[in-house]
C-alpha cells in the first residue's frame, strides 16, 4: 500500500537561503521585490509537459488571479535544456527535477541555483512487454535503464527491492555492479531517459525502467508496471528551482506558496488517484 510522501514545511524566507556554487553564462533578470495584484508581474517557468506543466496550468487558471503574478509556462521534453535556460536567464524558474539530479547538475555544471520544497513525486516504475511478473525475468535478461547517474542508482535500487539485484549502494551504477550484486547476470542497456519507451518496445528487452513523466506522456500507468517505487520516505520529490540571484524575488515566493496550497494537493490527488503522481507536502 502506497503512503503519501511528505516533506517538512519551511518558511518562505528559508527557501531562498538554499543555494549552490557556480556560474551561468549570462545574468538572469533582476528580482521583483513586491507584487501588485492590479498589475501582475510575469514569471516564466520551464517544465516537463506532464505532470509539471499540467500542475502549473492548474495554478495559472485557478489560483494566480489576484495573486500579483502572471504565469508563463514553457515546456521542455528533456532534462538538460531547462537548467541551461534557467542559468542563461531565459527562465525565472524551472519545475522538473528532484534533489539528486539537481545536486549532480549543480556540481557538474557549476550552476548557481536554489530550490524550494517538494511539490510532487512520480514513482519510478519498470515495465515489460514480454513478462507478467518479475519472477519471469530470466538469468541474463536484458534491462533498459537510464544513463543519468542520479536516476541510474535509483533504478538499481528499484531492482534490488524486486529481488533482482543485491547489496546496492547509494551511488551505484551499472559499471560498478559486481557478480555478487547481479546474481542473475542481467544485461543493462543504457539510454537517455526520453528514449527508454522505445526500448520497451524492443522484443529483446525483458524490462524497461521508465521515469514518471514519460510514463504519463506515453499513457501508461504504474498500475500496469511489474515494479513500482514506494513514495514513503522517498527522496525524489520534484520542486521549483531558480537562480540564487533571484533570492527574495516576490514572484517566485508567491509561486512557491501557490504550488504548496491545499488546492494543488487536492488537484494532484484527484487527477492521479492511482498514485502515478502523489503530493509531496
Secondary structure, 3 states (H helix, E strand, C coil): CCCCCCCCCCCHHHHCCCCCCCCCCCCCCCCCCCCCHHHCEEEEEEEEHHHHHHHHHHHHHHCCCCCCEEEEEEEECCCCHHHHHHHCCCCCEEEEEEHHHHHHHHHHHCCCEEEEEEEEECCCEEECCCCCCHHHCCCCCEEEEECCHHHHHHHHHHHHHCCCCCCCCCCCCHHHCCCCCCCCCCEEEEECHHHHHHHHCCCCCCEEEECHHHHHHCCCCHHHCCEECCCCCCCCCEEEEEEHHHCCCHHHHHHHHHHCCHHHHHHHHHHCCCCCCEECC
